[in-house]
Amino acid sequence: MAWTRGWAGRGLALLAGLAAGLAHPPFGFVPGLLGYALLLALVDAEGPRPLRSALFRGWLAGVGYFSVGMWWITEPFMVDAREQGWMAPFALILMAGGLALFWAGAALVHRALKPRGMARILVFAGCLAGFEWLRGHVLTGLPWDLPGETWAAGSPPSQAAAIVGAYGLTWITLVIAAAPAVLARAGGWRGKVPALGLAVLALAGLYGFGAWRLEHATRPRPGAPMIRVVQANIDQKNKWKPENLGAVFDTYVSLTTRPAAVQPAIVIWPEGALPAVIDELIAPGSPYAGRLRDAVAPGQTLLMGANRAEVGPPEQGVAGQVRYFNSLVAFRREGEGLRVTGVYDKHHLVPFGEYMPAGELATKVGFRSLVHMPDDFSAGPVSQPIAPWGVPAVQVLICYEALFPGVTRQGAAKSGLRPAWILNISNDSWFGGGSGPLQHLNIASYRAIEEGLPIVRATPTGASAVIDAYGRVLPGARLGLGGLGVIDAPLPSALEMTPFSQSGDIGFAVMVLMSGLAALAGRVRRP
């Protein structure tokens, strides 16, 4: 067909990716899901070089998709625009173009398999979902805005993540969204109606199951601890100026000590709340140590996102090397002092943001990570739940770690301790004031659905929220972008272990296997 050829087809491929990207929150243009159907039609189009054409069109669609989803990547470089601003456009180009290679690979494999009939839909979904899984695991992985996370967290369609996780929901979403591609093929309605009918039934099933699950949602149990989330609304550009440390500290303390109808048992400060190493702030003689102690009420626990330093053992008479960690530190007020009752060091660091791959080489050519530390952050041990005194066992996910399905499940299996909740502290001010923080809120909320655990998010500039085990923000328990204040809410109840928290991505593996069988069946010639 003429519209699939030449530059028209390439332009439509780019448009398909843009539409699919705009379907995600906060844009919420759900008809954009039809971009997957358009991409399937373009990849299947006949031409003189079908494999090369499919590869390029898949890449173009990926560029459109990731340009919408990842444009916020330019924001961190503008915090210090004078020194790092020049890198911003290169970062977006490299990020969108690099991630688009996964879509290019999916399109190439699909076209090489040459599936026939309705099998094309299942094969396409299996190829793209499989490469999205690779995107979440290759190198350090970056599963930002998986197609399965298109649905607003807490909505009926999102509830399927409790069974098959975000990757399984990606496969289901792609099967439904790609089905209208049959309309682009020649022939009558006889071969098209079954595909469209099954897609409609699958969509109805997705909504029906989710509505039933939400209708039978477990009610909160009495006696839950009261928590306070502090959002100080301190812009990243001003936070790290040395002269602003006192003002930043005073803002967090004043919000922490704000009167409440019920005194919070747990107070939460976001990732890297204070622009200093916590060891220096609480050291004897520090003017901040006593003020921090007085901000925490007796018997109360402060969970603070903090930058932490640790000196390694000396080697051959030389002083040990200082390592820095992006951490959460639990402080409990006991008598006249603060006691550290738990520490979590971020395990999954952000490349280029918290550490520089090939660090020595990168430094020589003028690149360095964006951390405001003398050196890159070091990775902590594999993520596991912690249980500070007086706090229900919690799985901490710092910023980027909330993107990855299964971290909480794996930590519980490794430690033998299932947490009662998930805490996501994040410095979303890096993402600017656009869609990035809202996308992050939606993505992180899927971890609650998958695990059947509530999740609490604390960010410095928004969006902070208390979210139940179904991915829904509690009424009145959210502070939006640019908000200054606190959230006081009881900790929502945990559910029984979900199918996903028990079996992980087994359901997704079965779906990809189905796509593989469809590819084989589609190649069998009828007599």
RODO-2510 file (C-alpha; in nm, 4 decimals, decimal comma):
residues 527
     n   res          X          Y          Z
     1     m     0,0000     0,0000     0,0000
     2     a     0,1279     0,3447    -0,0916
     3     w     0,0993     0,4885     0,2562
     4     t     0,3494     0,2350     0,3906
     5     r     0,6226     0,3189     0,1412
     6     g     0,9191     0,5550     0,1482
     7     w     0,9177     0,8604     0,3673
     8     a     0,5454     0,8295     0,4296
     9     g     0,6013     0,4976     0,6049
    10     r     0,8960     0,6344     0,8020
    11     g     0,6990     0,9365     0,9139
    12     l     0,4097     0,7149     1,0208
    13     a     0,6503     0,4953     1,2187
    14     l     0,7712     0,8003     1,4100
    15     l     0,4077     0,9045     1,4634
    16     a     0,3202     0,5554     1,5917
    17     g     0,5850     0,5841     1,8616
    18     l     0,4796     0,9351     1,9573
    19     a     0,1172     0,8230     1,9922
    20     a     0,2085     0,5246     2,2075
    21     g     0,4213     0,7492     2,4294
    22     l     0,1385     0,9982     2,4757
    23     a    -0,0895     0,7186     2,5981
    24     h     0,1093     0,7073     2,9234
    25     p     0,0209     0,9192     3,2269
    26     p     0,0207     1,2094     3,2800
    27     f    -0,0816     1,2657     2,9169
    28     g    -0,3342     0,9828     2,9249
    29     f    -0,4147     0,9853     2,5523
    30     v    -0,5330     0,6236     2,5585
    31     p    -0,6232     0,6141     2,1830
    32     g    -0,2489     0,6511     2,1331
    33     l    -0,2282     0,2778     2,2034
    34     l    -0,3353     0,2329     1,8414
    35     g     0,0192     0,3398     1,7579
    36     y     0,1193    -0,0224     1,8205
    37     a    -0,1285    -0,1388     1,5544
    38     l     0,0121     0,1169     1,3119
    39     l     0,3662     0,0003     1,3852
    40     l     0,2720    -0,3630     1,3259
    41     a     0,1143    -0,2730     0,9899
    42     l     0,4277    -0,0811     0,8884
    43     v     0,6663    -0,3561     0,9950
    44     d     0,4643    -0,6164     0,8026
    45     a     0,4442    -0,4031     0,4862
    46     e     0,6017    -0,5591     0,1781
    47     g     0,9006    -0,3928     0,0167
    48     p     1,2279    -0,4580    -0,1676
    49     r     1,4258    -0,4775     0,1598
    50     p     1,1719    -0,5902     0,4224
    51     l     1,4209    -0,6686     0,7002
    52     r     1,6092    -0,3403     0,6730
    53     s     1,2833    -0,1506     0,6439
    54     a     1,1383    -0,3196     0,9542
    55     l     1,4559    -0,2469     1,1503
    56     f     1,4537     0,1227     1,0620
    57     r     1,0817     0,1683     1,1200
    58     g     1,1007    -0,0020     1,4559
    59     w     1,3864     0,2289     1,5495
    60     l     1,1956     0,5388     1,4370
    61     a     0,8931     0,4333     1,6413
    62     g     1,1194     0,3837     1,9417
    63     v     1,2711     0,7299     1,8946
    64     g     0,9224     0,8828     1,9017
    65     y     0,8183     0,6779     2,2041
    66     f     1,1257     0,7507     2,4148
    67     s     1,1428     1,1162     2,3132
    68     v     0,8028     1,1621     2,4793
    69     g     0,8850     0,9489     2,7811
    70     m     1,2447     1,0565     2,8436
    71     w     1,2622     1,4250     2,7579
    72     w     1,3074     1,5018     3,1274
    73     i     1,6584     1,3562     3,0978
    74     t     1,7724     1,7060     2,9989
    75     e     1,6633     1,8600     3,3304
    76     p     1,9504     1,7371     3,5544
    77     f     2,2046     1,8997     3,3244
    78     m     2,0319     2,2362     3,3619
    79     v     2,0816     2,2429     3,7401
    80     d     2,4382     2,3536     3,6688
    81     a     2,3731     2,4821     3,3193
    82     r     2,6982     2,6735     3,2982
    83     e     2,9111     2,3620     3,3410
    84     q     2,6841     2,0796     3,2233
    85     g     2,4085     2,2361     3,0121
    86     w     2,5922     2,1629     2,6888
    87     m     2,5421     1,7901     2,7504
    88     a     2,1591     1,8093     2,7685
    89     p     2,0708     1,7733     2,3966
    90     f     2,3282     1,4985     2,3519
    91     a     2,1786     1,3149     2,6496
    92     l     1,8288     1,3157     2,4984
    93     i     1,9526     1,2143     2,1534
    94     l     2,1636     0,9317     2,2891
    95     m     1,8972     0,8149     2,5339
    96     a     1,6055     0,8091     2,2887
    97     g     1,8149     0,6732     2,0038
    98     g     1,9832     0,4115     2,2219
    99     l     1,6655     0,2799     2,3820
   100     a     1,5000     0,2753     2,0394
   101     l     1,7450     0,0023     1,9394
   102     f     1,5399    -0,2406     2,1483
   103     w     1,2316    -0,1596     1,9411
   104     a     1,4381    -0,1922     1,6247
   105     g     1,5485    -0,5389     1,7337
   106     a     1,1904    -0,6408     1,8109
   107     a     1,0698    -0,5252     1,4693
   108     l     1,3555    -0,7061     1,2931
   109     v     1,2909    -1,0359     1,4712
   110     h     0,9177    -1,0141     1,4059
   111     r     0,9709    -0,9516     1,0345
   112     a     1,2296    -1,2282     1,0082
   113     l     0,9838    -1,4803     1,1570
   114     k     0,7255    -1,3955     0,8861
   115     p     0,4191    -1,4885     1,0942
   116     r     0,0870    -1,5337     0,9162
   117     g    -0,2733    -1,4534     0,9952
   118     m    -0,3723    -1,3858     1,3534
   119     a    -0,0384    -1,5248     1,4675
   120     r     0,1178    -1,1939     1,3601
   121     i    -0,0416    -1,0188     1,6579
   122     l     0,0882    -1,2672     1,9146
   123     v     0,4343    -1,2751     1,7599
   124     f     0,4568    -0,8970     1,7511
   125     a     0,3512    -0,8756     2,1158
   126     g     0,6021    -1,1431     2,2140
   127     c     0,8895    -0,9783     2,0269
   128     l     0,8280    -0,6274     2,1596
   129     a     0,7497    -0,7418     2,5149
   130     g     1,0584    -0,9624     2,5113
   131     f     1,2815    -0,6757     2,4027
   132     e     1,1194    -0,4523     2,6659
   133     w     1,2218    -0,7132     2,9230
   134     l     1,5746    -0,6906     2,7849
   135     r     1,5584    -0,3116     2,8151
   136     g     1,4893    -0,3587     3,1843
   137     h     1,7853    -0,5931     3,2348
   138     v     2,0663    -0,5266     2,9834
   139     l     2,3610    -0,3412     3,1378
   140     t     2,1979    -0,1684     3,4364
   141     g     1,8488    -0,1749     3,2831
   142     l     1,6054     0,1145     3,2370
   143     p     1,2414    -0,0056     3,2401
   144     w     1,0935     0,3457     3,2329
   145     d     0,7365     0,3568     3,0952
   146     l     0,6853    -0,0059     2,9976
   147     p     0,3860    -0,0433     2,7621
   148     g     0,2060    -0,2343     3,0378
   149     e     0,2334     0,0739     3,2614
   150     t     0,0296     0,2787     3,0153
   151     w    -0,2769     0,2272     3,2340
   152     a    -0,3049     0,4668     3,5272
   153     a    -0,1961     0,2843     3,8416
   154     g    -0,4954     0,2008     4,0572
   155     s    -0,7302     0,1772     3,7570
   156     p    -0,9061    -0,1521     3,6734
   157     p    -0,6677    -0,2522     3,3888
   158     s    -0,3630    -0,1986     3,6110
   159     q    -0,4782    -0,4654     3,8584
   160     a    -0,3608    -0,7447     3,6284
   161     a    -0,0069    -0,6573     3,7400
   162     a    -0,0851    -0,8351     4,0680
   163     i    -0,0934    -1,1612     3,8697
   164     v     0,1568    -1,1201     3,5852
   165     g     0,3561    -0,8093     3,6773
   166     a     0,4313    -0,5114     3,4567
   167     y     0,6044    -0,7237     3,1909
   168     g     0,3111    -0,9628     3,1644
   169     l     0,0722    -0,6693     3,1435
   170     t     0,2946    -0,5315     2,8670
   171     w     0,2338    -0,8468     2,6596
   172     i    -0,1423    -0,8299     2,7203
   173     t    -0,1535    -0,4595     2,6344
   174     l     0,0388    -0,5116     2,3104
   175     v    -0,1860    -0,7996     2,2002
   176     i    -0,4962    -0,5844     2,2505
   177     a    -0,3486    -0,2665     2,1019
   178     a    -0,1934    -0,4349     1,7961
   179     a    -0,5062    -0,6281     1,6921
   180     p    -0,6510    -0,3465     1,4732
   181     a    -0,3498    -0,3938     1,2428
   182     v    -0,5519    -0,6685     1,0705
   183     l    -0,7595    -0,3916     0,9118
   184     a    -0,4569    -0,2860     0,7062
   185     r    -0,4376    -0,6242     0,5316
   186     a    -0,6104    -0,7136     0,2076
   187     g    -0,9032    -0,9521     0,2131
   188     g    -1,2506    -0,9650     0,3554
   189     w    -1,3796    -0,9423     0,7086
   190     r    -1,3852    -1,3176     0,7609
   191     g    -1,0242    -1,3295     0,8767
   192     k    -1,0378    -1,0006     1,0641
   193     v    -1,3450    -1,0293     1,2836
   194     p    -1,2035    -1,3077     1,5074
   195     a    -0,8891    -1,1074     1,5840
   196     l    -1,0819    -0,7908     1,6622
   197     g    -1,3420    -0,9822     1,8619
   198     l    -1,0812    -1,1553     2,0765
   199     a    -0,9070    -0,8225     2,1392
   200     v    -1,2352    -0,6682     2,2555
   201     l    -1,2974    -0,9648     2,4854
   202     a    -0,9456    -0,9389     2,6279
   203     l    -0,9922    -0,5682     2,6949
   204     a    -1,3266    -0,6337     2,8611
   205     g    -1,1641    -0,9059     3,0707
   206     l    -0,8871    -0,6676     3,1762
   207     y    -1,1423    -0,4108     3,2927
   208     g    -1,3758    -0,6714     3,4406
   209     f    -1,1117    -0,8415     3,6519
   210     g    -0,9764    -0,5090     3,7754
   211     a    -1,3202    -0,3778     3,8658
   212     w    -1,3967    -0,6995     4,0568
   213     r    -1,0655    -0,6804     4,2442
   214     l    -1,1196    -0,3190     4,3430
   215     e    -1,4795    -0,3893     4,4438
   216     h    -1,3546    -0,6546     4,6874
   217     a    -1,0599    -0,4477     4,8111
   218     t    -0,9476    -0,5191     5,1665
   219     r    -1,0413    -0,2451     5,4096
   220     p    -0,7736    -0,0798     5,6274
   221     r    -0,7052    -0,2502     5,9560
   222     p    -0,7245    -0,0445     6,2789
   223     g    -0,4124     0,0366     6,4739
   224     a    -0,1931     0,1300     6,1777
   225     p     0,0985     0,3621     6,2628
   226     m     0,0578     0,7247     6,1609
   227     i     0,3214     0,8467     5,9167
   228     r     0,4238     1,1957     5,8107
   229     v     0,5779     1,2628     5,4694
   230     v     0,7692     1,5908     5,4502
   231     q     0,7858     1,7782     5,1193
   232     a     0,9974     2,0926     5,1578
   233     n     0,9734     2,2126     4,7950
   234     i     1,3402     2,3063     4,7675
   235     d     1,4573     2,3465     4,4108
   236     q     1,7642     2,1487     4,3096
   237     k     1,9341     2,4595     4,1709
   238     n     1,9312     2,6307     4,5105
   239     k     1,9685     2,3314     4,7361
   240     w     2,3423     2,2738     4,6923
   241     k     2,4580     2,6295     4,7440
   242     p     2,6628     2,6172     5,0691
   243     e     2,4990     2,9295     5,2064
   244     n     2,1548     2,7634     5,1871
   245     l     2,2243     2,4674     5,4179
   246     g     2,0779     2,6423     5,7225
   247     a     1,7605     2,7447     5,5421
   248     v     1,7110     2,3956     5,3980
   249     f     1,7609     2,2394     5,7409
   250     d     1,5194     2,4846     5,9056
   251     t     1,2495     2,4106     5,6481
   252     y     1,2615     2,0360     5,7108
   253     v     1,2671     2,0819     6,0882
   254     s     0,9712     2,3227     6,0893
   255     l     0,7630     2,0846     5,8795
   256     t     0,8648     1,7853     6,0909
   257     t     0,7543     1,9581     6,4125
   258     r     0,4298     2,0962     6,2734
   259     p     0,1439     2,0147     6,5168
   260     a    -0,0763     1,7170     6,4305
   261     a    -0,4029     1,5749     6,5635
   262     v    -0,2224     1,2431     6,6153
   263     q     0,1533     1,2484     6,6608
   264     p     0,3170     1,0584     6,3728
   265     a     0,5142     0,7525     6,4750
   266     i     0,7239     0,7754     6,1587
   267     v     0,8493     1,0895     5,9812
   268     i     0,9960     1,0576     5,6316
   269     w     1,2359     1,2938     5,4552
   270     p     1,3071     1,2392     5,0829
   271     e     1,6213     1,1249     4,9061
   272     g     1,9268     1,3377     4,9833
   273     a     1,7134     1,5787     5,1849
   274     l     2,0037     1,7854     5,3216
   275     p     2,2861     1,9185     5,1016
   276     a     2,5617     1,7690     5,3158
   277     v     2,7058     1,4389     5,4319
   278     i     2,4955     1,3192     5,7242
   279     d     2,8029     1,2048     5,9184
   280     e     2,9195     1,5661     5,9440
   281     l     2,5801     1,7000     6,0483
   282     i     2,5350     1,4635     6,3422
   283     a     2,8994     1,4631     6,4565
   284     p     2,9684     1,5903     6,8108
   285     g     3,0068     1,9657     6,8063
   286     s     2,7976     2,0147     6,4927
   287     p     2,5461     2,2994     6,5322
   288     y     2,2855     2,0802     6,3614
   289     a     2,3127     1,7682     6,5794
   290     g     2,1137     1,9034     6,8747
   291     r     1,8525     2,0673     6,6533
   292     l     1,7966     1,7445     6,4641
   293     r     1,7548     1,5590     6,7942
   294     d     1,4992     1,8141     6,9165
   295     a     1,3017     1,7837     6,5929
   296     v     1,2310     1,4168     6,6626
   297     a     0,9778     1,3526     6,9401
   298     p     1,0504     1,0868     7,2049
   299     g     0,9657     0,7421     7,0692
   300     q     0,9403     0,8783     6,7151
   301     t     1,1452     0,7499     6,4181
   302     l     1,2847     0,9707     6,1437
   303     l     1,3538     0,7961     5,8123
   304     m     1,5871     1,0361     5,6333
   305     g     1,7230     1,0183     5,2827
   306     a     2,0884     1,1121     5,3293
   307     n     2,4299     1,1103     5,1670
   308     r     2,6596     0,8972     5,3805
   309     a     3,0394     0,8626     5,3903
   310     e     3,2341     0,5584     5,4993
   311     v     3,6101     0,5245     5,5338
   312     g     3,7509     0,1896     5,4304
   313     p     4,0239     0,0050     5,6218
   314     p     4,3816     0,1304     5,5734
   315     e     4,6015    -0,0604     5,3321
   316     q     4,9817    -0,0837     5,3683
   317     g     4,9948     0,2164     5,5991
   318     v     4,7872     0,4345     5,3643
   319     a     4,4603     0,5800     5,4926
   320     g     4,1523     0,4010     5,3711
   321     q     3,9543     0,5363     5,0778
   322     v     3,6375     0,7325     5,1470
   323     r     3,3287     0,5870     4,9847
   324     y     2,9971     0,7698     4,9502
   325     f     2,6525     0,6129     4,9611
   326     n     2,3052     0,7314     4,8683
   327     s     2,1240     0,6045     5,1764
   328     l     1,8228     0,6002     5,3992
   329     v     1,9105     0,6345     5,7674
   330     a     1,6626     0,5572     6,0476
   331     f     1,6961     0,7744     6,3589
   332     r     1,4980     0,7093     6,6788
   333     r     1,4713     0,9559     6,9645
   334     e     1,5782     0,7903     7,2879
   335     g     1,6205     1,0117     7,5935
   336     e     1,8476     1,3020     7,5114
   337     g     1,9930     1,1602     7,1951
   338     l     1,9259     1,0090     6,8545
   339     r     2,0071     0,6469     6,7879
   340     v     2,0684     0,5055     6,4395
   341     t     1,8413     0,1990     6,4174
   342     g     1,8761     0,1101     6,0517
   343     v     2,0607     0,1973     5,7313
   344     y     1,9812     0,1128     5,3705
   345     d     2,2393     0,1920     5,1002
   346     k     2,1117     0,2215     4,7455
   347     h     2,2091    -0,0831     4,5430
   348     h     2,0964     0,0015     4,1906
   349     l     2,2759     0,3246     4,1001
   350     v     2,1957     0,5517     3,8056
   351     p     2,4732     0,5449     3,5450
   352     f     2,6046     0,8938     3,4612
   353     g     2,3892     1,0365     3,7413
   354     e     2,5376     0,8619     4,0468
   355     y     2,8414     0,7001     3,8936
   356     m     3,0266     0,7289     3,5660
   357     p     3,0868     0,4072     3,3695
   358     a     3,4538     0,3837     3,2742
   359     g     3,5053     0,6550     3,5329
   360     e     3,8754     0,7246     3,4856
   361     l     3,8465     0,7463     3,1071
   362     a     3,5329     0,9605     3,1273
   363     t     3,7015     1,2005     3,3680
   364     k     3,9942     1,2487     3,1318
   365     v     3,7624     1,3600     2,8500
   366     g     3,5662     1,5976     3,0738
   367     f     3,2685     1,3856     3,1833
   368     r     3,1702     1,3125     3,5422
   369     s     2,8596     1,2022     3,7253
   370     l     2,6046     1,4575     3,8443
   371     v     2,6399     1,3847     4,2172
   372     h     2,7412     1,6747     4,4409
   373     m     3,0059     1,4614     4,6099
   374     p     3,3845     1,4581     4,5771
   375     d     3,3526     1,1150     4,4160
   376     d     3,0885     0,8859     4,2637
   377     f     2,8488     0,6955     4,4844
   378     s     2,9255     0,3329     4,5702
   379     a     2,6613     0,0622     4,5421
   380     g     2,5240    -0,0917     4,8587
   381     p     2,4478    -0,4626     4,9045
   382     v     2,1626    -0,6338     4,7208
   383     s     1,8300    -0,4779     4,8220
   384     q     1,6615    -0,6370     5,1218
   385     p     1,3996    -0,5130     5,3708
   386     i     1,5088    -0,3461     5,6923
   387     a     1,3279    -0,3392     6,0260
   388     p     1,4305    -0,0344     6,2325
   389     w     1,3154    -0,0319     6,5943
   390     g     0,9497     0,0733     6,6132
   391     v     0,8953     0,0600     6,2346
   392     p     0,7172    -0,2217     6,0470
   393     a     0,9593    -0,4062     5,8195
   394     v     1,0043    -0,1984     5,5049
   395     q     1,1592    -0,2438     5,1626
   396     v     1,3348     0,0815     5,0731
   397     l     1,3573     0,1751     4,7055
   398     i     1,5614     0,4881     4,6395
   399     c     1,4535     0,6787     4,3279
   400     y     1,5506     0,4706     4,0222
   401     e     1,5064     0,1413     4,2089
   402     a     1,1272     0,1815     4,2019
   403     l     1,1325     0,1231     3,8242
   404     f     1,2252    -0,2434     3,8563
   405     p     0,9543    -0,5094     3,9023
   406     g     1,0424    -0,7850     4,1458
   407     v     1,3007    -0,6078     4,3662
   408     t     1,0796    -0,6361     4,6753
   409     r     0,9951    -0,9980     4,5999
   410     q     1,3602    -1,0900     4,5546
   411     g     1,4632    -0,9082     4,8717
   412     a     1,1966    -1,0907     5,0724
   413     a     1,3078    -1,4270     4,9334
   414     k     1,6725    -1,3557     5,0107
   415     s     1,6112    -1,2338     5,3654
   416     g     1,3155    -1,4547     5,4579
   417     l     1,1288    -1,1423     5,5689
   418     r     0,8283    -1,0083     5,3822
   419     p     0,8023    -0,6325     5,4406
   420     a     0,4791    -0,4674     5,5532
   421     w     0,5262    -0,1757     5,3137
   422     i     0,7489    -0,0182     5,0507
   423     l     0,9163     0,3197     5,0937
   424     n     1,0237     0,5050     4,7804
   425     i     1,2302     0,8141     4,8598
   426     s     1,3249     1,0046     4,5488
   427     n     1,4760     1,3354     4,4443
   428     d     1,2313     1,4018     4,1628
   429     s     1,3366     1,7666     4,1478
   430     w     1,6021     1,6330     3,9055
   431     f     1,3153     1,5648     3,6624
   432     g     1,1999     1,9282     3,6530
   433     g     0,8420     2,0455     3,6809
   434     g     0,6964     1,8624     3,3802
   435     s     0,5735     1,5094     3,3234
   436     g     0,8786     1,3264     3,4638
   437     p     0,7792     1,3264     3,8344
   438     l     0,4213     1,2287     3,7485
   439     q     0,5420     0,9436     3,5296
   440     h     0,7633     0,8278     3,8153
   441     l     0,4665     0,8309     4,0546
   442     n     0,2655     0,6104     3,8192
   443     i     0,5528     0,3672     3,7619
   444     a     0,6345     0,3349     4,1332
   445     s     0,2683     0,2693     4,2142
   446     y     0,2838    -0,0481     4,0035
   447     r     0,5247    -0,1943     4,2582
   448     a     0,2425    -0,1728     4,5146
   449     i     0,0016    -0,3606     4,2867
   450     e     0,2560    -0,6302     4,2017
   451     e     0,3522    -0,7002     4,5611
   452     g     0,0201    -0,6371     4,7377
   453     l     0,1983    -0,3859     4,9615
   454     p     0,1318    -0,0152     5,0228
   455     i     0,3965     0,2250     4,9030
   456     v     0,4855     0,5634     5,0473
   457     r     0,6649     0,8151     4,8259
   458     a     0,8624     1,1099     4,9614
   459     t     1,0077     1,3647     4,7205
   460     p     1,1402     1,7188     4,7794
   461     t     0,9267     1,8971     4,5177
   462     g     0,6505     1,6467     4,4311
   463     a     0,4772     1,4269     4,3731
   464     s     0,4715     1,2731     4,7222
   465     a     0,1904     1,0347     4,8131
   466     v     0,0652     0,7515     5,0311
   467     i    -0,0579     0,4684     4,8073
   468     d    -0,2522     0,1587     4,9038
   469     a    -0,1774    -0,1976     4,7956
   470     y    -0,3988    -0,1545     4,4877
   471     g    -0,1958     0,1373     4,3526
   472     r    -0,4490     0,4026     4,4572
   473     v    -0,3464     0,7278     4,6249
   474     l    -0,5295     0,7664     4,9559
   475     p    -0,7782     1,0571     4,9614
   476     g    -0,5996     1,3741     5,0657
   477     a    -0,2633     1,1949     5,0847
   478     r    -0,0810     1,3586     4,7968
   479     l     0,1291     1,6708     4,7493
   480     g     0,1629     1,7793     4,3885
   481     l     0,4463     1,9464     4,2006
   482     g     0,5682     2,2556     4,3793
   483     g     0,3724     2,1750     4,6944
   484     l     0,5062     2,2663     5,0376
   485     g     0,3776     2,0800     5,3415
   486     v     0,3287     1,7402     5,4985
   487     i     0,1106     1,4362     5,4452
   488     d    -0,0243     1,2795     5,7637
   489     a    -0,1895     0,9443     5,7015
   490     p    -0,2129     0,5971     5,8541
   491     l     0,0014     0,3338     5,6888
   492     p    -0,2282     0,1330     5,4567
   493     s    -0,2676    -0,2405     5,5120
   494     a    -0,0695    -0,5045     5,3276
   495     l    -0,2519    -0,7808     5,1378
   496     e    -0,1797    -1,1497     5,1214
   497     m     0,0991    -1,2381     4,8808
   498     t    -0,0079    -1,1799     4,5210
   499     p     0,0507    -1,4360     4,2456
   500     f     0,3285    -1,2138     4,1112
   501     s     0,5002    -1,1869     4,4510
   502     q     0,4972    -1,5678     4,4683
   503     s     0,6030    -1,6617     4,1154
   504     g     0,7534    -1,3494     3,9618
   505     d     0,7756    -1,3400     3,5822
   506     i     0,6728    -1,7013     3,5218
   507     g     0,3404    -1,5830     3,3789
   508     f     0,5233    -1,3489     3,1453
   509     a     0,7531    -1,6311     3,0339
   510     v     0,4474    -1,8426     2,9477
   511     m     0,3108    -1,5566     2,7368
   512     v     0,6353    -1,5195     2,5434
   513     l     0,6342    -1,8976     2,4910
   514     m     0,2831    -1,8676     2,3467
   515     s     0,4133    -1,6078     2,1029
   516     g     0,6935    -1,8444     2,0041
   517     l     0,4476    -2,1271     1,9424
   518     a     0,2311    -1,8912     1,7375
   519     a     0,5337    -1,8093     1,5230
   520     l     0,5933    -2,1798     1,4607
   521     a     0,2264    -2,2514     1,3914
   522     g     0,2072    -1,9615     1,1493
   523     r     0,4849    -2,1111     0,9378
   524     v     0,3197    -2,4501     0,8953
   525     r     0,1789    -2,4827     0,5436
   526     r    -0,1699    -2,6219     0,5035
   527     p    -0,2095    -2,8986     0,2437
***
